[in-house]
Amino acid sequence: MFVGSFAKPLLTAMALSVMLLGRAQAPPILMDGLFADWALVGDPLVDATTPSGGQDLLRLKASNDATHLFLQIELGGEIDLLDDLVPQTVRLYIDADNNAATGLSVRAGFGAELQVRFDTRTVTEYIGGTSNVPWRTIDLTSLPTTTSTRFEIALSRNAVPDGTNVLFTSNTIKILFRESDGGDEMPDAGGVFTYTFQAPPAPPPVIPVERASDDLVRTVAWNVLGDGLTDPLRQPAFQRLLTAMAPDVIGFSECVSATAAQVKVLLDQWLPMGGTGWQVVKDDFDMVTASRWPIVQSWPALSRQFPVLIDLPSWYTSDLLFTSAHLNCCTADATRQAQCDAFVQFIQDARTPGGVVDVPIGTVLVHAGDLNTVGWVQQLETLITGDIQNNATYGPDGPMDWDGTGLARASCRQTEGRMAYTWRNPNGSYPSGILDHFLFSDASAQLAASFALRTEVMAPERLDACGLNADDTGTASDHFPLVADLQVPVLRTSLTVRVVLQGPLVVTEGLMHDSLRQQGLVPLVEPYTDLGFWRAGASGEATTGAVLANNGPQAAVDWLMLELRDAASPSAILATRCALLRRDGVVMMGSGDTIIRFDHPPGIYHVGVRHRNHFGAMTAQPFVFGPMPVSLDLRDPALPLFGNEAMRTVDGVRQLWTGNAVQDGELKYTGAGNDRDALLTRIGGVVPTAVVQGYWLEDLDLDGRVKYTGSGNDRDIVLLNIGGVIPTAVRTEQLP
């Protein structure tokens, strides 16, 4: 039995096995190439023997979840586990049936069903016979993909290496690591490391694909594999994925033949936003950067890295210096290091006055993309810390962030599961790895969310909600898109609003009905611009299928338009924002966020609420808007409104008047331009009992149909709202 020889008592392999058997639940492990979570596993098996040559194996830990076995090994020197950058012959042996009489007889008492030789990435099974099999048959993952003294390894518990026989047939297994060059083994000869699978931890929380707030700046970095954006066979997958992510800024790489103009045409088609559309620029090789906002400057001369300065909207306190990257691949360590050194030099120039580039203090800095982090880890450390290796060429070291520290590195776990690898080629010779990274200046922006989007591991209901197919990411590229939402400080008018529409209100329920949503009639893009409503500022607000899939009191009823009006001249509309109205009266952005944000600085404003076939209403007094959202409840009769009877009040609840079918600010039952005739015209103008389905202005109760006669018709609503007695009466909208 292996026993450590240090003065401090060390855990034996047998004791470790007993300890693991006694644990009720395995601790959660995230496969991200970082190791803080391994502290929960407990004491390691320690190999106190130092070999005369080769690599020294030091410590071993094991854990599991429902689908994978996790191992962590530590070595005495820095190596690249998946290559021989530093000479090494580390091998893993697993006795998967806990039976020494089966498999490869590795040593006394150990019959291995599986061998993994890491330097050559060779996986050999000894179950039905002896054969080398692809790494994908055991879903092997080893992280980090750079040099390190510590590695975490994952293997599938459901592996069928030979295509017929399940690998793990016992709940208790034996594990052995061997370094052949120096002859070191862990555990040493005579020792046994057994591991008994424990009850799996609870699944990690699902990371929502939807952003949590419209104030967040959503950035995406994506290697699209060989001009994937312009490949007609892969374009549908790209369109679905980009639509689901709804980015603000995108850094594409491997767009060698695609032009900026071609990418702009695709984005304007897939993610329309009005105005001049997407701003798109390209460097001199394969990187394309796209932005919803103006790109005011770019620096294409930096090797395999493409910085651009993006003019964020005025409500943000800084702009964005976004650098997309696609560093050289594979064994080009010296070239990659030079590229990283050059980027540090670029940032030092940007942070100080003069030189090639100057940006204001506090500008948000992002470096993201396919960094090809294989080989020496120093390249990644240079980008983060500013530690230049060739100072003679690239100048002095320097901090990468405004506060004198390094850049922060975002963890990009896949939205569902415990894996954080960003690249996977099941037919390649290398296992899945983290090649793509997102680095940012946390002195000027906070990270609200980050993830790698991989559809193959998403639950069917999540795929449906996001409008995705299970094979979309694998079809699009061998790299998964990295998504990071940045909270940049804002100076923006924001409020929360509650309001009720008379038309869909079900008084007995205290809720509005959502018939339009249930019939799939609520449009994904706001209708007010096309209807000719005056828009101040941005237009074309949109929602997603996932938001419209919500039911219950939070379900969407229809689109509204909110207005900020000048405090002194309330007829002057300064800003507009289209948003969705929920059944419970809460107004929400197209993203589902219930804080309504205007593209306008804080100040003193009246607030108006408009609906396409209801009368609008406006607050009688202006409100002071500052850093915190102001709450307005237009349902409350105590809130003063501009004009006389601006809203209808029933049982203590105020509602916007419905019936404005011709959008002229008047409810009329007879006479020129009356709303009743508009209903008759919509159903055909001849047969009064006809019914027309659809999203129509004349559908005054928003039930998805226009009816002129019979139960639940729209015509009676007009008569009711002008008083119900005198058909020539007129009700006028109370807006200045």
ZAMARGU-4260 file (C-alpha; in steps of 0.2 Angstrom, whole numbers, plus 5000, padded with zeros to 4 digits):
<rodrens>
0) 5000/5000/5000 | 5007/5017/4995 | 5011/5028/5010 | 5019/5045/5010 | 5036/5047/5018
5) 5034/5066/5023 | 5035/5070/5041 | 5017/5077/5040 | 5005/5062/5038 | 4998/5061/5021
10) 4983/5052/5014 | 4985/5034/5008 | 4977/5028/4993 | 4967/5016/5004 | 4962/5030/5015
15) 4956/5040/5001 | 4945/5027/4994 | 4937/5025/5011 | 4934/5043/5012 | 4926/5044/4995
20) 4915/5029/4999 | 4908/5039/5014 | 4904/5055/5005 | 4886/5056/5000 | 4888/5068/4985
25) 4902/5072/4974 | 4907/5090/4974 | 4903/5100/4958 | 4918/5102/4946 | 4918/5114/4931
30) 4930/5109/4917 | 4937/5126/4914 | 4956/5124/4916 | 4955/5132/4933 | 4956/5123/4949
35) 4948/5133/4964 | 4933/5121/4963 | 4945/5106/4966 | 4948/5112/4984 | 4931/5105/4988
40) 4936/5087/4984 | 4947/5085/4999 | 4965/5079/5002 | 4974/5072/4987 | 4983/5056/4985
45) 5002/5062/4986 | 5016/5053/4978 | 5031/5057/4988 | 5044/5048/4977 | 5055/5059/4966
50) 5060/5050/4950 | 5078/5051/4944 | 5072/5057/4927 | 5057/5062/4917 | 5042/5071/4924
55) 5038/5070/4943 | 5020/5065/4946 | 5015/5073/4963 | 4996/5073/4967 | 4980/5065/4961
60) 4961/5069/4965 | 4945/5061/4958 | 4927/5066/4957 | 4912/5064/4946 | 4895/5070/4941
65) 4881/5061/4932 | 4890/5060/4916 | 4908/5061/4918 | 4923/5055/4928 | 4934/5070/4933
70) 4953/5068/4937 | 4966/5081/4943 | 4984/5078/4942 | 4999/5089/4948 | 5017/5088/4941
75) 5033/5094/4947 | 5037/5104/4931 | 5027/5113/4918 | 5022/5103/4903 | 5010/5103/4889
80) 5000/5088/4893 | 4993/5085/4875 | 5010/5087/4866 | 5028/5085/4869 | 5033/5103/4869
85) 5042/5098/4885 | 5047/5080/4884 | 5034/5069/4893 | 5026/5052/4892 | 5012/5054/4904
90) 4999/5039/4903 | 4983/5036/4912 | 4977/5018/4915 | 4959/5014/4921 | 4954/4997/4928
95) 4936/5001/4924 | 4928/4984/4930 | 4939/4984/4946 | 4945/4966/4940 | 4964/4963/4939
100) 4961/4948/4928 | 4953/4957/4914 | 4961/4970/4902 | 4979/4975/4900 | 4990/4968/4914
105) 4999/4984/4919 | 5006/4978/4935 | 5001/4966/4949 | 4983/4968/4954 | 4979/4981/4940
110) 4970/4976/4923 | 4967/4991/4913 | 4952/4992/4901 | 4958/5009/4895 | 4975/5018/4892
115) 4977/5036/4887 | 4994/5042/4881 | 4993/5060/4882 | 5009/5066/4872 | 5003/5057/4857
120) 4984/5058/4861 | 4982/5039/4859 | 4967/5031/4867 | 4968/5012/4868 | 4955/5000/4874
125) 4957/4983/4881 | 4939/4977/4882 | 4935/4965/4868 | 4953/4965/4862 | 4966/4978/4859
130) 4963/4993/4848 | 4967/5012/4846 | 4951/5022/4846 | 4947/5040/4843 | 4947/5051/4859
135) 4928/5055/4855 | 4923/5038/4860 | 4927/5042/4878 | 4923/5061/4877 | 4941/5065/4883
140) 4944/5083/4888 | 4960/5089/4896 | 4962/5107/4902 | 4971/5119/4901 | 4977/5116/4883
145) 4993/5126/4887 | 5008/5122/4898 | 5004/5120/4916 | 5009/5110/4932 | 4991/5105/4935
150) 4978/5098/4923 | 4960/5092/4925 | 4954/5078/4914 | 4936/5072/4910 | 4930/5055/4903
155) 4912/5050/4899 | 4905/5038/4911 | 4894/5031/4897 | 4909/5028/4885 | 4909/5013/4873
160) 4926/5014/4866 | 4925/4998/4855 | 4908/5003/4849 | 4900/4988/4858 | 4905/4986/4876
165) 4903/4999/4890 | 4919/5005/4898 | 4913/5007/4916 | 4905/4991/4922 | 4909/4994/4940
170) 4904/5007/4952 | 4922/5006/4959 | 4937/5008/4948 | 4956/5009/4950 | 4966/5023/4943
175) 4985/5024/4939 | 4996/5037/4931 | 5013/5033/4924 | 5027/5043/4916 | 5037/5031/4906
180) 5053/5042/4903 | 5057/5043/4922 | 5047/5028/4927 | 5037/5037/4940 | 5020/5030/4945
185) 5005/5037/4955 | 5002/5028/4966 | 5019/5019/4967 | 5021/5000/4965 | 5011/4991/4978
190) 4999/5005/4980 | 4981/5005/4974 | 4970/5021/4970 | 4952/5016/4970 | 4938/5027/4967
195) 4919/5024/4970 | 4907/5034/4960 | 4897/5046/4971 | 4880/5053/4970 | 4881/5067/4957
200) 4880/5085/4962 | 4865/5095/4957 | 4866/5101/4939 | 4874/5118/4937 | 4861/5132/4934
205) 4857/5135/4915 | 4864/5151/4909 | 4851/5161/4899 | 4855/5165/4881 | 4844/5181/4883
210) 4853/5196/4891 | 4847/5201/4908 | 4845/5219/4904 | 4845/5230/4888 | 4858/5242/4896
215) 4871/5228/4894 | 4883/5229/4880 | 4883/5211/4872 | 4899/5206/4863 | 4902/5190/4853
220) 4918/5183/4847 | 4917/5169/4835 | 4929/5159/4823 | 4917/5155/4809 | 4928/5141/4801
225) 4933/5144/4783 | 4922/5158/4778 | 4907/5150/4786 | 4896/5166/4785 | 4896/5165/4766
230) 4893/5146/4764 | 4875/5144/4759 | 4874/5127/4767 | 4879/5134/4784 | 4870/5151/4783
235) 4854/5145/4791 | 4863/5140/4806 | 4872/5156/4808 | 4856/5166/4806 | 4847/5156/4820
240) 4862/5158/4831 | 4865/5176/4828 | 4847/5180/4830 | 4846/5170/4847 | 4862/5179/4854
245) 4856/5197/4847 | 4874/5204/4849 | 4878/5223/4849 | 4897/5220/4844 | 4904/5205/4835
250) 4922/5200/4831 | 4922/5187/4817 | 4938/5177/4812 | 4942/5166/4797 | 4933/5177/4785
255) 4947/5176/4773 | 4937/5178/4757 | 4921/5187/4764 | 4921/5206/4762 | 4915/5218/4775
260) 4901/5223/4763 | 4895/5205/4761 | 4895/5203/4780 | 4885/5219/4782 | 4872/5213/4769
265) 4870/5197/4779 | 4868/5206/4796 | 4856/5219/4790 | 4845/5204/4783 | 4847/5193/4799
270) 4847/5206/4812 | 4838/5221/4805 | 4839/5237/4815 | 4834/5252/4804 | 4844/5267/4799
275) 4860/5264/4790 | 4861/5246/4798 | 4876/5237/4804 | 4893/5246/4804 | 4906/5233/4797
280) 4925/5234/4794 | 4938/5221/4790 | 4957/5220/4793 | 4969/5215/4780 | 4967/5196/4782
285) 4952/5187/4791 | 4944/5197/4804 | 4928/5206/4802 | 4921/5217/4816 | 4903/5222/4816
290) 4894/5235/4827 | 4877/5242/4830 | 4885/5258/4834 | 4898/5269/4824 | 4916/5262/4822
295) 4926/5278/4822 | 4943/5271/4820 | 4952/5255/4817 | 4970/5249/4817 | 4972/5234/4804
300) 4991/5234/4805 | 4992/5224/4821 | 4997/5206/4817 | 4982/5194/4819 | 4973/5206/4830
305) 4961/5220/4825 | 4957/5234/4837 | 4942/5246/4833 | 4936/5260/4843 | 4917/5260/4844
310) 4907/5275/4849 | 4894/5269/4862 | 4878/5278/4863 | 4879/5294/4874 | 4871/5287/4889
315) 4886/5276/4892 | 4900/5284/4901 | 4914/5278/4890 | 4917/5270/4873 | 4923/5253/4868
320) 4940/5248/4861 | 4936/5231/4855 | 4950/5220/4848 | 4945/5204/4839 | 4960/5191/4838
325) 4965/5176/4829 | 4982/5172/4834 | 4993/5160/4824 | 4990/5141/4827 | 4998/5126/4833
330) 5017/5125/4835 | 5020/5144/4831 | 5024/5148/4849 | 5037/5162/4845 | 5025/5170/4833
335) 5010/5170/4845 | 5022/5177/4859 | 5027/5191/4847 | 5009/5195/4843 | 5004/5196/4862
340) 5019/5207/4865 | 5014/5219/4851 | 4996/5220/4858 | 5003/5225/4875 | 5013/5238/4867
345) 4997/5244/4858 | 4988/5245/4874 | 5002/5255/4883 | 5002/5267/4869 | 4983/5269/4870
350) 4984/5272/4889 | 4996/5286/4887 | 4995/5302/4877 | 5004/5303/4861 | 5009/5289/4849
355) 4999/5279/4837 | 4983/5278/4847 | 4975/5288/4861 | 4958/5284/4869 | 4950/5293/4884
360) 4954/5287/4901 | 4942/5274/4907 | 4938/5267/4889 | 4932/5249/4890 | 4945/5238/4883
365) 4941/5220/4876 | 4952/5207/4868 | 4942/5192/4862 | 4943/5178/4850 | 4952/5163/4845
370) 4969/5165/4854 | 4975/5147/4849 | 4980/5145/4867 | 4991/5129/4865 | 5009/5128/4869
375) 5017/5140/4882 | 5005/5148/4894 | 5016/5163/4894 | 5007/5170/4879 | 4990/5171/4888
380) 4999/5178/4904 | 5007/5192/4893 | 4990/5197/4886 | 4982/5198/4904 | 4997/5205/4914
385) 5007/5215/4901 | 5022/5205/4904 | 5031/5208/4887 | 5044/5195/4883 | 5054/5204/4870
390) 5056/5221/4878 | 5070/5226/4866 | 5057/5226/4851 | 5041/5230/4860 | 5046/5241/4874
395) 5043/5240/4893 | 5030/5230/4902 | 5015/5239/4908 | 4998/5236/4916 | 4984/5232/4905
400) 4970/5240/4914 | 4967/5258/4919 | 4969/5254/4938 | 4986/5247/4936 | 4981/5229/4936
405) 4979/5216/4923 | 4964/5212/4911 | 4951/5201/4918 | 4947/5184/4910 | 4929/5179/4908
410) 4924/5161/4912 | 4914/5155/4897 | 4905/5139/4902 | 4893/5131/4890 | 4875/5137/4894
415) 4870/5119/4900 | 4883/5108/4908 | 4900/5108/4917 | 4911/5110/4901 | 4919/5127/4896
420) 4929/5121/4881 | 4926/5132/4866 | 4933/5121/4852 | 4928/5104/4847 | 4932/5094/4831
425) 4926/5076/4834 | 4935/5070/4819 | 4952/5079/4824 | 4967/5072/4833 | 4966/5084/4847
430) 4952/5083/4861 | 4941/5097/4864 | 4950/5113/4872 | 4949/5131/4877 | 4956/5140/4862
435) 4945/5156/4863 | 4945/5169/4877 | 4937/5185/4882 | 4948/5197/4891 | 4942/5214/4897
440) 4946/5229/4908 | 4936/5227/4924 | 4941/5244/4930 | 4929/5252/4917 | 4915/5238/4915
445) 4908/5224/4925 | 4905/5207/4918 | 4886/5203/4920 | 4886/5186/4910 | 4897/5176/4899
450) 4895/5159/4891 | 4900/5148/4876 | 4884/5144/4866 | 4884/5126/4861 | 4867/5120/4855
455) 4871/5101/4855 | 4870/5101/4874 | 4854/5112/4876 | 4838/5104/4882 | 4824/5103/4868
460) 4813/5116/4877 | 4828/5128/4878 | 4831/5126/4859 | 4813/5129/4855 | 4812/5145/4866
465) 4828/5152/4857 | 4823/5146/4839 | 4838/5135/4838 | 4841/5117/4831 | 4852/5105/4841
470) 4865/5104/4828 | 4867/5123/4824 | 4884/5126/4832 | 4892/5110/4826 | 4885/5114/4808
475) 4891/5132/4809 | 4909/5130/4815 | 4921/5120/4826 | 4922/5135/4837 | 4908/5140/4848
480) 4903/5158/4849 | 4909/5167/4865 | 4896/5179/4872 | 4900/5192/4886 | 4888/5205/4892
485) 4896/5220/4899 | 4889/5232/4912 | 4896/5249/4906 | 4891/5263/4918 | 4876/5273/4911
490) 4868/5290/4912 | 4851/5285/4905 | 4833/5289/4908 | 4824/5274/4915 | 4807/5270/4923
495) 4795/5256/4927 | 4777/5257/4921 | 4761/5249/4924 | 4746/5252/4913 | 4730/5243/4907
500) 4721/5243/4890 | 4703/5243/4891 | 4701/5232/4875 | 4709/5216/4882 | 4705/5218/4900
505) 4695/5204/4909 | 4688/5213/4924 | 4684/5197/4933 | 4702/5191/4932 | 4710/5208/4935
510) 4721/5204/4920 | 4721/5207/4902 | 4720/5192/4890 | 4734/5188/4878 | 4724/5181/4863
515) 4735/5190/4851 | 4751/5181/4858 | 4742/5164/4859 | 4737/5165/4840 | 4755/5170/4836
520) 4750/5188/4830 | 4761/5199/4841 | 4775/5204/4829 | 4793/5202/4833 | 4797/5220/4828
525) 4787/5235/4835 | 4773/5241/4823 | 4773/5259/4827 | 4786/5265/4815 | 4777/5257/4800
530) 4760/5264/4806 | 4767/5282/4805 | 4768/5286/4823 | 4781/5300/4827 | 4797/5292/4833
535) 4811/5302/4842 | 4827/5293/4842 | 4830/5274/4838 | 4816/5263/4831 | 4813/5245/4826
540) 4813/5238/4844 | 4811/5219/4843 | 4808/5205/4854 | 4811/5186/4853 | 4801/5170/4852
545) 4808/5165/4869 | 4800/5181/4877 | 4783/5178/4868 | 4783/5160/4874 | 4780/5166/4892
550) 4763/5163/4898 | 4753/5167/4913 | 4752/5184/4920 | 4769/5188/4913 | 4763/5184/4895
555) 4764/5198/4882 | 4748/5207/4877 | 4754/5219/4863 | 4766/5232/4859 | 4765/5250/4867
560) 4775/5266/4864 | 4781/5276/4878 | 4786/5295/4876 | 4797/5307/4886 | 4790/5325/4883
565) 4798/5341/4887 | 4794/5348/4904 | 4790/5366/4898 | 4783/5361/4881 | 4774/5344/4883
570) 4769/5344/4865 | 4788/5341/4861 | 4792/5323/4861 | 4810/5321/4865 | 4812/5302/4865
575) 4801/5286/4862 | 4803/5268/4866 | 4792/5254/4860 | 4789/5240/4873 | 4778/5225/4877
580) 4763/5226/4889 | 4761/5210/4900 | 4744/5204/4906 | 4747/5210/4923 | 4750/5228/4917
585) 4769/5228/4918 | 4777/5236/4903 | 4793/5227/4898 | 4807/5229/4885 | 4808/5217/4870
590) 4821/5207/4880 | 4809/5205/4895 | 4817/5217/4906 | 4804/5227/4916 | 4815/5243/4917
595) 4811/5254/4902 | 4827/5263/4896 | 4826/5278/4884 | 4841/5283/4873 | 4841/5300/4882
600) 4850/5307/4897 | 4841/5309/4914 | 4831/5325/4916 | 4814/5332/4920 | 4800/5325/4908
605) 4782/5321/4906 | 4779/5303/4902 | 4766/5298/4888 | 4759/5281/4884 | 4752/5276/4867
610) 4744/5261/4859 | 4740/5259/4841 | 4720/5258/4843 | 4718/5265/4861 | 4719/5283/4866
615) 4736/5289/4873 | 4738/5297/4890 | 4752/5308/4898 | 4756/5313/4916 | 4750/5330/4921
620) 4766/5334/4930 | 4784/5331/4924 | 4795/5319/4934 | 4813/5320/4939 | 4823/5306/4932
625) 4840/5302/4939 | 4851/5286/4941 | 4837/5275/4948 | 4822/5270/4938 | 4806/5280/4942
630) 4790/5270/4945 | 4774/5276/4937 | 4757/5267/4939 | 4744/5274/4927 | 4731/5262/4933
635) 4731/5272/4949 | 4717/5286/4948 | 4727/5296/4961 | 4741/5299/4948 | 4737/5316/4939
640) 4735/5315/4920 | 4735/5329/4907 | 4718/5334/4901 | 4700/5329/4906 | 4695/5310/4907
645) 4712/5305/4899 | 4708/5287/4904 | 4693/5277/4908 | 4691/5272/4927 | 4681/5256/4932
650) 4681/5249/4950 | 4696/5260/4954 | 4707/5255/4940 | 4711/5266/4926 | 4712/5260/4908
655) 4717/5268/4891 | 4701/5271/4881 | 4700/5259/4866 | 4691/5262/4849 | 4704/5273/4840
660) 4703/5263/4824 | 4707/5277/4812 | 4721/5284/4823 | 4715/5302/4822 | 4713/5305/4841
665) 4694/5305/4840 | 4681/5291/4845 | 4667/5294/4833 | 4652/5282/4829 | 4645/5293/4815
670) 4650/5306/4803 | 4665/5308/4792 | 4681/5298/4797 | 4671/5288/4810 | 4678/5272/4818
675) 4663/5262/4816 | 4664/5263/4797 | 4682/5257/4798 | 4677/5241/4806 | 4664/5238/4792
680) 4677/5241/4779 | 4689/5229/4787 | 4677/5214/4786 | 4673/5218/4768 | 4660/5232/4768
685) 4646/5221/4763 | 4641/5207/4775 | 4640/5214/4792 | 4641/5197/4800 | 4658/5193/4792
690) 4673/5191/4804 | 4692/5194/4799 | 4706/5186/4809 | 4723/5195/4811 | 4733/5209/4819
695) 4722/5224/4814 | 4719/5241/4820 | 4701/5238/4820 | 4702/5224/4832 | 4698/5235/4847
700) 4697/5221/4860 | 4713/5213/4854 | 4706/5196/4852 | 4713/5193/4835 | 4698/5196/4825
705) 4687/5210/4819 | 4668/5208/4822 | 4655/5221/4817 | 4640/5212/4824 | 4636/5198/4837
710) 4643/5194/4854 | 4659/5202/4858 | 4659/5213/4843 | 4671/5228/4841 | 4657/5241/4835
715) 4648/5241/4852 | 4665/5247/4860 | 4665/5263/4850 | 4647/5267/4855 | 4650/5263/4873
720) 4665/5274/4874 | 4657/5289/4867 | 4643/5288/4880 | 4632/5274/4874 | 4617/5285/4871
725) 4620/5299/4858 | 4628/5292/4842 | 4635/5308/4837 | 4645/5311/4852 | 4664/5312/4850
730) 4677/5308/4863 | 4694/5316/4860 | 4712/5310/4865 | 4719/5321/4879 | 4737/5323/4872
735) 4745/5340/4869
</rodrens>
